[in-house]
């Protein structure tokens, strides 16, 4: 699982609520509100205000559609990662599957990783590939100490960009934001 379902559902609910609310108010301001102004001497300023408020609420509806499309792309990335067998997904392959240029794909994935919509993978800038934490088995070229399953995740800060990251104790990795190598200190597990 590479998407955070709880966060996605909460976000979708909030945006659906805003869009529904925007639809109701847009209907009121466009339809019902302007017909009641016909009895006034100069209804034009009131109509302009009503139409402006209707446009703002229609903006909420449009933003909901944009957010929904964005969340669908997160689900598409999750499906692509889940179908991968070796845990090593080149950026070019993901870009081709999404039909988006590589630089836009990388920016989109990093933004959603930072926001918490996407989880359980890292980006290796030197190899330009995503490493899926539950499937990827590193080769001998990667500095690695012991079996990763026996080591707890610890919080570290990247020495290059100060990003807050989680990495297994005593392992090496690459910062998904700046590409700098990170080595996590060894942590003893007390029984």
Order of alpha helices (4+ residues) and beta strands (2+ residues): alpha-alpha-beta-alpha-alpha-beta-beta-beta-beta-beta-beta
